[in-house]
Amino acid sequence: MNAILKEAIAAKDDSQRTLTVAVAGNPNAGKTTLFNALTGLRHKVANYPGVTIERKEGWWRIEPNSPPVRVIDLPGLYSLEATSIDETIARNVLLGHEAKTPRPDVVIVAIDATNLVRNLYLLTQLIENGCRTVVALTMVDLTKRNGVHIDIHRLQELLQVSVVPVITRRGEGLDHLARAVLQLSKDIPLNASAAPTFSRRTDWLSQLSPADTNQKYESASHWQTRLINRYRWIENVVNECVLEKSEAKAQTTRRIDALVTHRLAGPVILFLIMTFVFQAIFSWANGPMNLIDQLFNSLGYTARAYFPAGLLTDLIVSGVIPGVGGVVMFLPQIILLFLFITLLEDSGYMARAAFMMDRLMRGVGLHGKAFVPLLSSFACAVPGIMATRTIENPKDRVATIMIAPFMSCSARLPVYTLMIAAFFSGQNVGGFISLGALIILGMYLLGVAFAIGVAWILKHTLLKAPSPPFVMELPPYRLPNARNVLHSLLERVGVFLKRAGTVILAISILLWALVAFPRTPKTPSNAQSVQVEKSYAGKAGRLIEPAISPLGFDWKIGVGLISSFAARETVISTLGIVYNVGDSDEDQSQSLIEAMRNAKRPDGSRVWTPLVALSLMVFFVLACQCMSTVAVVRRETNSWRWPLFMIGYMLVLAYVSSLVTYQGGKLMGFS
């Protein structure tokens, strides 16, 4: 009786305990897409302890009445012989060596059906190390379109694990995958600290030909022999399971690649794509941006009308609303930028761009893998710098980190747009391309050009080292997954809005206080200008004005430069506050663009001109105006030497380039 009771209690406890499932696989195997399909939006993003490597965890409801399963999305890895930080993290989690992360009860291995040989290598290692595995065979729809037919049942027999074909964008196969995971987890012991030995563990060498089986494990110090034997076995499996293959689709892919990766045509195509992207960002977003601007202006008028006069009303109307609204107004452009980046990534084109850019990267001494972190830096330098952990050579990694901030991130985009809207709007080149789109493209190319030059200098001086060969997989062309695109947009837009609601809000309040205090006596005419000039912010701007006046900047712009170190886009908030803080009796305030156009110097000349706007854009392209970037460089390099070096040399380059732009423009008669 006692034995029966104990079994019942153990069964109840085992059924109620939380299972941990890891999703592992090679890069570009559909691993993250599968994770998103299993967890939906029910997941959180954090970092592994001690390292800035993103970890995603979510909850998967396998059965309606069963407890949710904890799902971990691991960084991509090709094998358990880790060569980079993120691969090491993934390996340690899979083998139970990662602190504060339990070893998974079950590992779902995402295997790309279009590239079985490379993907099966990791699977064989996981099974040999005692991991309970279920194969999620992804991209089976592509194999069918390419004329490839895989015998799933035979593949299961040879691998001795469950193989479930899935099409994640349509949700096909997920129920079968859930049943396979549940079945495999039923015999897991209660409170097991590590996955038990796989009961049907396969001795891969014993399944090779008799000549190969003479190579016993006693000679395993000969890792080359074991590597060759493992791949030979995998190729035999693939040859036995792949029943038919048509070369028509493969030939089409090769013909497309021959064009888009051509030495001459490839860069032209890339340039045309980028021109279209920036033209779309600049033109398509105008309507929504104007609506958001009008919304915040109306909000300010309403607050002024219904709130009693005083400091609190001034804070809301002249600090919070213009500060946050001035940044949120550029949300449509941020959405379009992220949309195009996601579409290009999902379609497979970005990998071709990386392959093409390897020639340029290698010319300046950088590793081809540096392209992906630099590309990520166009969205934000922080994840771009974190992505350099895939670069094995430490000197190549530091060199990439040092130039990543040159890539014009999304925080710079509002600065460019404000300057263009104020001084270059309504002008076209060739009758159909807006001048603003070309200027934005020019700013991006300017950052890339300086990054190339600095990389060449660093790789031939402080960080001199030969670059290893670059090997990169070219994923198949495919239509972007609408669910992935939407999920990526929501995630990135959420980060932007969170930043606007926290960092930008806090800085806006602080800047308003610095502009509003100390209070000066009111005068009937110039109360606003006197208050701003005599404030703490005004004094700081006056302090640096002699240094920045050769660049065409006055002390108000100087206040914006100081505040933008916290976050680049806060220069918009700062200018909005500096030009709009006034008496609480004021019925309405000028728009920022109008205020900039009408701003005058003491001698009556205009503060802002197209040349000044261009000089400021050049400064923002090259200066390291981001506290978050400095912090992540400090963490990734584990030293203050490199972040301080980065701040210093980028500030010098920004100052000199802006000086040349402004003074050279004046000499050419553009003042």
Buried (B, 14 or more C-beta within 10 A) or exposed (E): EEEEEEEEEEEEEBEEBEBBBBBBBBBBBBBBBBBBBBBEEEBEEEEBEEBBBBBBBBBBBBEEEEBBBBBBBBBBBBBBEBEBBBBBBBBBBBBBEBEEBBBBBBBBBBBBBBBBEBBBBBBBBBBBBBBBBBBBBBBBBBBBBBEBBBEBEBBBEBBEBBBBBBBBBEEEBBEBBBBBBBEBBEEBEEEEEEBEEBEEEBEBBEEBEEEBEEBEEEEEEEEEBBEEBBBBBBEBBBEEBBEEEEEEBBEEBEEBBEEBBEEEEBBEBBEEBBBEBBBBBBBBBBEBBEEBBEEBBEBBBEBBEEBEEEEEBBBBBBBBBBBBBBBBBBBBBBBBBBBBBBBBBBBBBBBBBBBBBBBBBBEBBBBBBBBBBBBBBBBBBBBBBBBBBBBBBEBBBBBBBBBBBBBBBBBBBBBBBBBBBBBBBEEEEEEEBBBBBBBBBBBBBBBBEBBBBBBBBBBEEEBEEEBEEBEBBBBBBBEBBEBBBEBBBEEBBEBBBEBBEEBBBEBBBBBBBBBBBEEBEEEEEEBBBBBBBBBBBBBBBBEBBEEBBEBBBBBBBBBBBBBBBBBBBBBBBBBBBBBBBBEBEBEEBBBBBEBBBEBEEEEEEEBBBBBBBBBBBBBBBBBBBBBBBBEBBBBBBEEEEBBEBBBEBBBEBBBEBBBEBBBEBEEEEEB
